[in-house]
């Protein structure tokens, strides 16, 4: 995160959860502070204990979230202002959403297998202002975005399992929601005009035509509960294709499926991967009124979408880039990055009429920002890279596993 003449990074070394400030002109370290991990999350190999990005206010105060600890705030010189422990959490992948500042509050999404919530704490004191339960959200890592209607209150728009929900920032009350999302969400939405674009990919069996039909709980017990204990164990699971998903579907982690787990499983298998475009605003259930279009091919799990110069872009985990006309969903171009065949976790960024795509092996593809995706060059940093780059004042900042790089004049 960048503010003024400084850059903020997070890291983890042993039990120390670090926040580091660098001088922006030279990369020199100014200070580092740490909190001790209260526990150690089980993490997916694609996640990290310091995955969340810091939030910064205009005074240079930083707000940092670690799944192993919670929230902590530092002043511009690194003095700790407050801490707000949160958790422990029950997310099979580990936590991933970043904090967001809004009207003097720090918003933190804590989606997990049970007990999901959105919490708002006062930026000045760390005191909890409100907490909104998210019972429908079961697996998520998406950070919220902010939106204010032309004549209305500031709202936090939060993707989650099956739906995107708008909350009033002042009170945490749900204002409206749109369904049609898959059961797992990892990307952050983008807003352009009065429309929002968000995509999600849960599994190959959530592609159109590949979905698994799941019997009701009552039918499943009659046909497969061999020991008559009213539960479905791994050995009793009826579908071999999805049996391995039990680790994601067993919400209470007891290695057996109960009726609540099974209801989630049925809904999860019925959901669809895809890019979803929707109008903003409304009251209550707005799926039918707000849904604009969907697209289901080569949708990513991890990189977030990008709107630049009235074109919508997405890159999937395997490096296939698709450009859209945002209003209609018309595909303008689609293809793989030449010379940059790689896995992609970082989201694309844009500046100076160019798009930048950073691959896991450190390949950085530069593409002309037009609807034909004309590729300019590929640079090789020679180090693994997972983080989304930052752009500020004519410079591009790229974080690899070994270093922070600054490019530009």
ZAVEXDO-265175 format. One record per residue (C-alpha): residue in one letter; x, y, z. Coordinates in nm, 4 decimals. Example, Ala and Ser with C-alpha at 12.3 -4.5 7.8 and 13.67 -1.06 7.14 Angstrom:
2
 aa        X        Y        Z
  A   1.2300  -0.4500   0.7800
  S   1.3670  -0.1060   0.7140
This chain:
409
 aa        X        Y        Z
  X   0.0000   0.0000   0.0000
  X   0.1318   0.3465  -0.0925
  X   0.0736   0.6832   0.0735
  X   0.2790   0.9987   0.0270
  X   0.6503   0.9122   0.0293
  X   0.6079   0.5720   0.1942
  X   0.5149   0.2131   0.1131
  X   0.3609  -0.0309   0.3626
  X   0.4093  -0.4079   0.3409
  X   0.3059  -0.7011   0.5582
  X   0.5001  -1.0203   0.6227
  X   0.5306  -1.3108   0.8655
  X   0.8466  -1.4532   1.0209
  X   0.7942  -1.7311   1.2721
  X   0.5356  -1.6107   1.5233
  X   0.5968  -1.2446   1.4328
  X   0.3340  -1.0805   1.2102
  X   0.5111  -0.7826   1.0579
  X   0.4112  -0.4429   0.9236
  X   0.6994  -0.2693   0.7428
  X   0.7281   0.0867   0.6109
  X   0.9713   0.1632   0.3263
  X   1.0934   0.4918   0.1833
  X   0.9249   0.5212  -0.1543
  X   1.2112   0.6918  -0.3355
  X   1.4865   0.4507  -0.2313
  X   1.3233   0.1356  -0.0912
  X   1.5062   0.1885   0.2386
  X   1.3317   0.0384   0.5411
  X   1.2102   0.3066   0.7819
  X   1.0543   0.0887   1.0487
  X   0.9032  -0.2502   1.1169
  X   0.6607  -0.3490   1.3888
  X   0.5177  -0.6843   1.4864
  X   0.2455  -0.8549   1.6831
  X   0.2744  -1.2110   1.8039
  X   0.0458  -1.4630   1.6410
  X  -0.2228  -1.5817   1.8797
  X  -0.2520  -1.9097   1.6871
  X  -0.1580  -2.0614   1.3518
  X  -0.4218  -2.1023   1.0846
  X  -0.4383  -2.3973   0.8507
  X  -0.3626  -2.2427   0.5135
  X  -0.4103  -2.3480   0.1552
  X  -0.0771  -2.3536  -0.0300
  X  -0.1914  -2.0538  -0.2367
  X  -0.2576  -1.8439   0.0738
  X  -0.0238  -1.6702   0.3184
  X  -0.0401  -1.5579   0.6813
  X   0.0117  -1.1976   0.5658
  X  -0.2123  -1.2160   0.2592
  X  -0.4290  -0.9137   0.3446
  X  -0.3144  -0.5686   0.2283
  X  -0.3016  -0.2770   0.4763
  X  -0.5488   0.0116   0.4624
  X  -0.4211   0.3695   0.5019
  X  -0.5871   0.6999   0.5921
  X  -0.4899   1.0515   0.4833
  X  -0.2750   1.1030   0.7935
  X  -0.0604   0.7967   0.7203
  X  -0.2143   0.5727   0.9868
  X  -0.2160   0.2078   0.8818
  X  -0.4711  -0.0635   0.9560
  X  -0.3575  -0.4240   0.9168
  X  -0.5368  -0.7587   0.9384
  X  -0.3768  -1.0962   1.0085
  X  -0.5893  -1.4110   1.0251
  X  -0.3664  -1.5395   1.3066
  X  -0.4337  -1.2294   1.5165
  X  -0.6971  -0.9774   1.4035
  X  -0.6662  -0.6023   1.3434
  X  -0.3863  -0.3688   1.4524
  X  -0.3292   0.0001   1.3754
  X  -0.0001   0.1930   1.3590
  X   0.0700   0.5644   1.3323
  X   0.2833   0.7179   1.0538
  X   0.6011   0.6623   1.2606
  X   0.5154   0.3059   1.3552
  X   0.3724   0.3709   1.7019
  X   0.0981   0.1215   1.7801
  X  -0.2359   0.3002   1.8153
  X  -0.4627   0.0085   1.9046
  X  -0.5228  -0.3623   1.8490
  X  -0.8464  -0.5576   1.8064
  X  -0.8028  -0.9377   1.8257
  X  -1.0452  -1.1379   1.6093
  X  -1.0990  -1.5085   1.5576
  X  -1.0055  -1.7878   1.5706
  X  -1.1481  -1.8615   1.2284
  X  -1.2675  -2.1795   1.0563
  X  -1.1826  -2.1141   0.6916
  X  -1.0440  -2.4205   0.5156
  X  -0.8250  -2.1967   0.2970
  X  -0.7291  -1.9484   0.5695
  X  -0.8403  -1.5829   0.5696
  X  -0.7780  -1.3468   0.2809
  X  -0.9971  -1.0333   0.2769
  X  -0.8253  -0.6979   0.3313
  X  -0.9550  -0.4168   0.5559
  X  -1.1246  -0.1145   0.3997
  X  -1.1640   0.2367   0.5456
  X  -1.5036   0.4050   0.5230
  X  -1.6340   0.7153   0.7048
  X  -1.4037   0.6759   1.0028
  X  -1.4544   0.3003   1.0297
  X  -1.2362   0.0024   0.9456
  X  -1.4431  -0.2676   0.7730
  X  -1.3214  -0.6263   0.7866
  X  -1.4930  -0.9200   0.6168
  X  -1.4516  -1.2456   0.8116
  X  -1.6131  -1.5142   0.5955
  X  -1.5604  -1.8708   0.7158
  X  -1.7365  -2.2071   0.7249
  X  -1.9404  -2.1135   1.0325
  X  -2.0055  -1.7772   1.1969
  X  -1.9199  -1.5411   0.9083
  X  -1.9532  -1.1679   0.9737
  X  -1.8646  -0.8175   0.8595
  X  -1.7270  -0.6055   1.1432
  X  -1.6781  -0.2287   1.1682
  X  -1.4366  -0.0812   1.4230
  X  -1.3649   0.2859   1.4848
  X  -1.0480   0.3897   1.3030
  X  -0.9483   0.6245   1.5844
  X  -0.9903   0.3877   1.8792
  X  -1.0354   0.0304   1.7531
  X  -1.3655   0.0036   1.9399
  X  -1.6164  -0.2221   1.7679
  X  -1.9061  -0.0170   1.6301
  X  -2.1187  -0.2940   1.4798
  X  -2.1046  -0.6532   1.3567
  X  -2.3284  -0.7882   1.0780
  X  -2.3716  -1.1679   1.0626
  X  -2.3361  -1.3299   0.7191
  X  -2.4967  -1.6743   0.7673
  X  -2.5177  -1.7427   0.3937
  X  -2.1419  -1.6866   0.3428
  X  -1.9452  -2.0080   0.3881
  X  -1.6204  -1.9726   0.1929
  X  -1.4779  -1.6391   0.0846
  X  -1.1749  -1.4165   0.0560
  X  -1.3141  -1.1187  -0.1361
  X  -1.2488  -0.7682  -0.0080
  X  -1.5394  -0.5211  -0.0128
  X  -1.5699  -0.2131  -0.2320
  X  -1.7493   0.1105  -0.1427
  X  -2.0349   0.2747  -0.3308
  X  -2.2537   0.5741  -0.2596
  X  -2.5860   0.6084  -0.4448
  X  -2.6457   0.9484  -0.6102
  X  -2.8692   1.0449  -0.3177
  X  -2.8024   0.8091  -0.0316
  X  -2.5767   0.6579   0.2301
  X  -2.2341   0.5054   0.1778
  X  -2.2556   0.1292   0.1268
  X  -2.0064  -0.1585   0.1471
  X  -2.0564  -0.4129  -0.1323
  X  -1.9385  -0.7560  -0.0206
  X  -1.9216  -1.0676  -0.2420
  X  -1.9784  -1.3985  -0.0679
  X  -2.1139  -1.7460  -0.1229
  X  -2.3976  -1.7311  -0.3776
  X  -2.4561  -1.3533  -0.3599
  X  -2.3223  -0.9984  -0.3356
  X  -2.4652  -0.7987  -0.0461
  X  -2.4768  -0.4224   0.0162
  X  -2.4452  -0.3009   0.3775
  X  -2.5004   0.0470   0.5163
  X  -2.1584   0.1596   0.6394
  X  -2.3046   0.3584   0.9286
  X  -2.5140   0.0788   1.0790
  X  -2.4239  -0.2537   0.9128
  X  -2.7808  -0.3108   0.7955
  X  -2.8340  -0.5110   0.4753
  X  -2.9786  -0.2883   0.2050
  X  -2.9914  -0.5060  -0.1095
  X  -2.8389  -0.8199  -0.2575
  X  -2.7953  -0.9960  -0.5912
  X  -2.7654  -1.3738  -0.6282
  X  -2.6091  -1.5853  -0.8988
  X  -2.2523  -1.6140  -0.7656
  X  -2.0711  -1.9460  -0.7080
  X  -2.0287  -2.0853  -0.3593
  X  -1.6627  -1.9806  -0.3312
  X  -1.5521  -1.6218  -0.3922
  X  -1.1940  -1.4936  -0.3962
  X  -1.1832  -1.1921  -0.6303
  X  -1.2689  -0.8294  -0.5525
  X  -1.5391  -0.6539  -0.7598
  X  -1.4865  -0.3466  -0.9745
  X  -1.7346  -0.0641  -1.0341
  X  -1.7722   0.1317  -1.3571
  X  -2.0486   0.3899  -1.3770
  X  -2.3633   0.2409  -1.2282
  X  -2.2539  -0.1205  -1.2867
  X  -2.0486  -0.3722  -1.0900
  X  -1.8465  -0.6640  -1.2276
  X  -1.7442  -0.9675  -1.0237
  X  -1.6384  -1.3196  -1.1140
  X  -1.5968  -1.6410  -0.9233
  X  -1.4834  -1.9963  -0.9905
  X  -1.5475  -2.2743  -0.7404
  X  -1.4781  -2.6056  -0.9171
  X  -1.4917  -2.7703  -1.2623
  X  -1.8297  -2.9143  -1.1638
  X  -1.9717  -2.5634  -1.1409
  X  -1.9360  -2.5102  -1.5142
  X  -2.2587  -2.5125  -1.7187
  X  -2.3321  -2.8686  -1.8272
  X  -2.0959  -3.0201  -1.5680
  X  -2.3109  -2.9723  -1.2602
  X  -2.3849  -3.2611  -1.0255
  X  -2.7470  -3.3262  -0.9331
  X  -2.7650  -3.3846  -0.5580
  X  -3.0496  -3.5785  -0.3980
  X  -3.2403  -3.4447  -0.0997
  X  -3.1182  -3.5120   0.2541
  X  -3.4058  -3.7517   0.3213
  X  -3.3377  -3.9539   0.0048
  X  -2.9654  -3.9648   0.0819
  X  -3.0187  -4.0985   0.4341
  X  -3.2524  -4.3719   0.3091
  X  -3.0093  -4.4872   0.0414
  X  -2.6662  -4.4354   0.1981
  X  -2.6760  -4.4035   0.5802
  X  -2.5675  -4.7615   0.6342
  X  -2.5072  -4.7379   1.0099
  X  -2.8348  -4.5449   1.0654
  X  -2.6745  -4.2698   1.2761
  X  -2.8519  -3.9913   1.0877
  X  -2.5245  -3.8679   0.9325
  X  -2.3285  -3.9279   0.6120
  X  -1.9637  -4.0245   0.6631
  X  -1.6891  -4.0165   0.4004
  X  -1.7390  -4.3859   0.3252
  X  -2.1146  -4.3348   0.2879
  X  -2.0838  -4.0333   0.0564
  X  -2.2865  -4.1275  -0.2514
  X  -2.0972  -3.9504  -0.5326
  X  -1.7339  -4.0483  -0.5924
  X  -1.6786  -3.7403  -0.8115
  X  -1.7439  -3.5002  -0.5249
  X  -1.6473  -3.7133  -0.2239
  X  -1.3122  -3.5336  -0.2019
  X  -1.4968  -3.2028  -0.1543
  X  -1.6120  -3.3094   0.1929
  X  -1.3313  -3.1087   0.3538
  X  -1.4915  -2.7937   0.2070
  X  -1.8510  -2.8992   0.2715
  X  -1.8230  -3.0313   0.6279
  X  -1.8956  -2.6974   0.7928
  X  -1.8336  -2.7987   1.1546
  X  -1.5289  -3.0105   1.0739
  X  -1.6504  -3.3301   1.2413
  X  -1.5763  -3.5484   0.9327
  X  -1.9469  -3.6207   0.8816
  X  -2.2230  -3.4523   0.6870
  X  -2.5354  -3.3416   0.8729
  X  -2.8463  -3.1850   0.7230
  X  -2.7015  -2.8310   0.7305
  X  -2.3853  -2.9500   0.5543
  X  -2.5933  -3.1318   0.2959
  X  -2.8102  -2.8278   0.2217
  X  -2.4930  -2.6276   0.1606
  X  -2.3589  -2.9065  -0.0632
  X  -2.6757  -2.9048  -0.2744
  X  -2.6659  -2.5273  -0.3145
  X  -2.2919  -2.5322  -0.3876
  X  -2.3254  -2.7887  -0.6647
  X  -2.6168  -2.5938  -0.8173
  X  -2.4164  -2.2689  -0.8366
  X  -2.2333  -2.1601  -1.1515
  X  -1.8860  -2.0245  -1.2164
  X  -1.8874  -1.7018  -1.4122
  X  -1.8339  -1.3325  -1.4647
  X  -2.1454  -1.1497  -1.3474
  X  -2.2393  -0.7936  -1.4411
  X  -2.5050  -0.6180  -1.2340
  X  -2.6632  -0.2793  -1.1825
  X  -2.6086  -0.1110  -0.8497
  X  -2.8717  -0.0217  -0.5949
  X  -3.2178  -0.1148  -0.4843
  X  -3.3796  -0.2604  -0.1752
  X  -3.3943  -0.6248  -0.0710
  X  -3.3638  -0.9057  -0.3269
  X  -3.2514  -0.7447  -0.6565
  X  -3.1301  -1.0425  -0.8608
  X  -3.3937  -1.0231  -1.1332
  X  -3.3872  -0.6431  -1.1584
  X  -3.0103  -0.5858  -1.1400
  X  -2.8558  -0.8757  -1.3300
  X  -2.7210  -0.7528  -1.6660
  X  -2.5255  -1.0430  -1.8166
  X  -2.3121  -1.3488  -1.7376
  X  -2.0109  -1.5147  -1.8991
  X  -1.8866  -1.8641  -1.8130
  X  -1.5695  -1.9432  -2.0144
  X  -1.2110  -1.9341  -1.8804
  X  -1.3151  -1.7653  -1.5546
  X  -1.0401  -1.7243  -1.2887
  X  -1.0428  -1.8252  -0.9248
  X  -0.7950  -1.5691  -0.7956
  X  -0.7188  -1.2599  -1.0119
  X  -0.9782  -0.9826  -0.9879
  X  -1.1276  -0.8088  -1.2939
  X  -1.0172  -0.4690  -1.4262
  X  -1.1991  -0.1887  -1.6084
  X  -0.9733   0.0503  -1.8004
  X  -1.0669   0.2966  -2.0775
  X  -1.4196   0.1537  -2.0978
  X  -1.3028  -0.2055  -2.1517
  X  -1.3468  -0.4873  -1.8976
  X  -1.0599  -0.7349  -1.8646
  X  -1.0079  -1.0622  -1.6818
  X  -0.7191  -1.3099  -1.6782
  X  -0.7765  -1.6637  -1.5627
  X  -0.5396  -1.8676  -1.3477
  X  -0.3813  -2.0200  -1.6599
  X  -0.3074  -1.6916  -1.8373
  X  -0.5991  -1.6608  -2.0805
  X  -0.7064  -1.2961  -2.1107
  X  -1.0593  -1.1947  -2.2119
  X  -1.1734  -0.8404  -2.2918
  X  -1.5416  -0.7372  -2.2853
  X  -1.7658  -0.4522  -2.3815
  X  -1.8873  -0.3783  -2.0269
  X  -2.2450  -0.2762  -2.1074
  X  -2.3343  -0.5814  -2.3139
  X  -2.0836  -0.8510  -2.2198
  X  -1.9734  -0.8845  -2.5830
  X  -1.6336  -1.0534  -2.6005
  X  -1.3927  -0.8224  -2.7819
  X  -1.0901  -1.0515  -2.7746
  X  -0.9676  -1.3631  -2.5981
  X  -0.6319  -1.5342  -2.5994
  X  -0.3305  -1.6578  -2.4073
  X  -0.0381  -1.4282  -2.3270
  X   0.2391  -1.5155  -2.5733
  X   0.5710  -1.5956  -2.4117
  X   0.4151  -1.5758  -2.0659
  X   0.2594  -1.9179  -2.0163
  X   0.2309  -1.9260  -1.6396
  X  -0.0045  -1.9472  -1.3446
  X  -0.1588  -1.6130  -1.2460
  X  -0.2585  -1.5202  -0.8902
  X  -0.2024  -1.1431  -0.9107
  X  -0.4773  -0.9195  -1.0484
  X  -0.4067  -0.7099  -1.3593
  X  -0.3319  -0.3381  -1.3269
  X  -0.3247  -0.0607  -1.5880
  X  -0.1412   0.2669  -1.6451
  X  -0.0110   0.4803  -1.9330
  X  -0.2302   0.3009  -2.1849
  X  -0.0882  -0.0400  -2.0904
  X  -0.1998  -0.3488  -1.9001
  X   0.0380  -0.5388  -1.6721
  X  -0.0049  -0.9096  -1.5942
  X   0.2282  -1.0680  -1.3357
  X   0.2703  -1.4463  -1.3397
  X   0.3674  -1.6730  -1.0526
  X   0.7144  -1.7445  -1.1965
  X   0.7890  -1.3712  -1.2246
  X   0.6960  -1.3139  -1.5889
  X   0.5456  -0.9674  -1.6411
  X   0.3509  -0.9307  -1.9674
  X   0.2835  -0.5786  -2.0942
  X  -0.0181  -0.5444  -2.3241
  X  -0.1550  -0.2489  -2.5165
  X  -0.4797  -0.1398  -2.3513
  X  -0.7084  -0.1865  -2.6494
  X  -0.9804  -0.4295  -2.7358
  X  -0.7401  -0.6470  -2.9383
  X  -0.4945  -0.7220  -2.6540
  X  -0.1839  -0.6371  -2.8577
  X   0.1131  -0.7649  -2.6584
  X   0.4180  -0.5369  -2.6291
  X   0.6749  -0.7319  -2.4294
  X   0.7395  -0.9886  -2.1561
  X   0.9861  -0.9226  -1.8739
  X   1.1288  -1.1959  -1.6509
  X   1.2021  -1.0979  -1.2891
  X   1.3454  -1.4406  -1.2137
  X   1.1560  -1.4677  -0.8830
  X   0.8146  -1.5999  -0.7875
  X   0.5386  -1.3393  -0.7623
  X   0.1910  -1.3691  -0.6144
  X   0.0954  -1.0126  -0.5143
  X  -0.0944  -0.7626  -0.7268
  X   0.1314  -0.4734  -0.8401
  X   0.0696  -0.1124  -0.7365
  X   0.0853   0.1940  -0.9635
  X   0.1537   0.5480  -0.8412
  X   0.2955   0.8656  -1.0004
  X   0.4502   0.7051  -1.3050
  X   0.5973   0.4053  -1.1221
  X   0.5057   0.0396  -1.1131
  X   0.5779  -0.1502  -0.7901
  X   0.5997  -0.5295  -0.8105
  X   0.6475  -0.7513  -0.5068
  X   0.8129  -1.0897  -0.5510
  X   0.8939  -1.3492  -0.2872
  X   1.2447  -1.2019  -0.2559
  X   1.2128  -0.8273  -0.3149
  X   1.0047  -0.5202  -0.3901
  X   1.0811  -0.3757  -0.7339
  X   1.0146  -0.0187  -0.8530
  X   1.0020   0.0558  -1.2272
  X   0.9588   0.3941  -1.3926
  X   1.1181   0.7346  -1.4254
